[in-house]
Amino acid sequence: MKQVPQKDAPLKLNDAGTWIREDVSYEVNEPDAFALEEALRQKEKHSGEVVVITAGPARALQVLREALAKGADRAIHLEDDGFVGLDAYNTARAIAAAIKDEKFDLIFTGLQSDDYGYAQTGVILAQILGLPHATIIMQIEKTDAGIHVKRELEAGFFQFVDMPLPALLTIQSGINKLRYATLIGIKQAKTKPLRKVTLAEVQPAMGGNLQKIEKLYVPQKSKNTEFLEGPPAEVAKKLVEKLKNEVRVI
Amino acid sequence: MAETILVIVEQREGKLNRVSWETIAAGQAIAAQTGWTLEAAVVGSGVTAIAGEVAAKKLAKVYVVESARLEPYTPDAFAHALEEFLGKHPAKLVLMPHTYQVRDFVPKLATSLETTAISDVIGVKHEGGKLLFTRQMFQGKFVADVSFAGSGPCFVTFQNGSFRADKVEAGGAAAPVETVNVDIPDGLVRNQPQPVFKEAKQAVDLTQAEIIVSVGRGIKEQKNIDLAKQLADALGGELAASRPICDNGWLPMDRQIGSSGQTVAPKLYLALGISGAIQHLVGMKGSRSIVAINKDSEAPIFEIADYAVVGNLFDIVPPLIEEVKKAKG
């Protein structure tokens, strides 16, 4: 799971123009919330244990706390400011190193992150761990030989895939309905196991970033947008004027 | 020695995915800037006809990467086939369209070669001998120029519509086509995919609508959907939504616009409280006129809007409904 800036948080560039200023509000990356929910539902059906993992600064602990409050059993926090600027390959290598002694049957990641939007970390992690993977998953059923999953493709198309376990799946938003943490869950979360992993512990498995952000900037507008301003009633009048005379749909 | 740029043309069930022409256009643009050699490859089983179609374009060579085990598509087979092919025919840059299929195997392929894929690129610059790939970040609020810091190959995937398919240059004579058979061993392919299908016929065909009023997260609660419905009714249009609204069950899935829903190009697309994540924009950016109402002045939807209102939709929509009714008499 990943912590990302809140959806409607106003973002500002840092002085170097290479990243955003970190003084914004954060929340859990949306597809990751659906991945957690799916893990909790699979556990309820088949029993077992749900472990949550994140790589990020101290603030990212909040994501793990919320996950534990919703029902995850234990958490792993790769904690360092240095985990923020990693490309997907390095993030996956760090996570793989942190879980090398674990024996997970299923690993879920969100489909992609709302900040970088690489849509790659899960698939890279599968390759490093030698696991089969399937992406954009909307349904998961256990079978005798493994799992039967439903992939969402473009434009309303879908596909079922049978695959063996252990496996890695990237989860699409909307696969399930998210639950809220209960008061008792929030209380219990405080006593659940949390393992911290330092950057130094996983660094031998990592390398230099292969992707370098040279410059981050506000996109140049490709269209001449006309901004309609004024009190609501006036804006409504102006807009209807445009719809009538320019767009010609009234 | 000139470096090689390789375009991987996408095919599904033996048919060329048209978005591949955009990738070839991107490859031709980079080749023109760098002087590098441009080649293409089609990966699959029995796809020689597609290679012939591609060979008519201005390319140095077209490869057919062939194995019976490449049909149907699996990430294991595709990544293995291209790893083997690139071992024999190295390339500095490998370009592909940013499709769901490519997203499924490219990170695996890049990782097996200990390199990286720069995904969802919208533009390329060649500055001071260095290639810079422009991609969106933070859901389109920012763009970043990204450089490749490895030794190669560098994989790059292009967002739909970033290059124009009709700008692809035809070649003088057909490019030579060479078939490269790859060996995909028993037991390598672990996934067993079933045929692709479409869910029950869509009840609403939004592609035919001339006016669409579309709602996003800014609508806040299910009960507020009715306000958008009233506006759609006043305008004589259809109601649609971005993905989160349908995920919440506030509107049925068949009213979803975007990469996983319908792609529309009405005369008027009126976006209420839609921030404009790329997955939504690809489904509606071809609309003739786009009106966006959003309280966040930085919302990416404003980048493509013709008319923009920065403000609270709950303040603006009620008088707008009245004005529309008045105008219609």
Interface residues (C-beta under 8 A of the other chain):
Chain A: P5 K7 D8 P10 L11 L13 I20 D87 A88 Y89 A92 D114 D115 Y116 G117 Y118 A119 Q120 T121 V123 I124 A126 Q127 I128 P132 H133 A134 T135 I136 E152 L153 E154 A155 G156 F157 F158 Q159 F160 V161 D162 M163 P164 Q172 S173 G174 K177 G208 N209 L210 Q211 K212 I213 E214 K215 L216 Y217 V218 P219 K221 S222 K223 N224 T225 E226 F227 L228 E229 P232 A233 V235 A236 K237 L239 V240 K242 L243 K244 E246 V247 R248 V249 I250
Chain B: P75 D76 A79 T99 Y100 Q101 R103 D104 F105 V106 P107 K108 A110 T111 S112 T115 T116 A117 I118 S119 D120 L132 R135 Q136 M137 F138 Q139 G140 K141 F142 V143 A144 D145 V146 S147 F148 A149 G150 R190 N191 Q192 P193 Q194 P195 V196 F197 K198 E199 Q202 E210 I211 R217 L235 R243 P244 C246 D247 G249 S259 S260 G261 Q262 T263 K267 L268 S275 I278 R288 S289 V291 D296 E298 P300 F302 E303 I304 A305 D306 Y307 A308 V309 V310 G311 D315 I316 P318 P319 L320 E322 E323 V324 K326 A327 K328
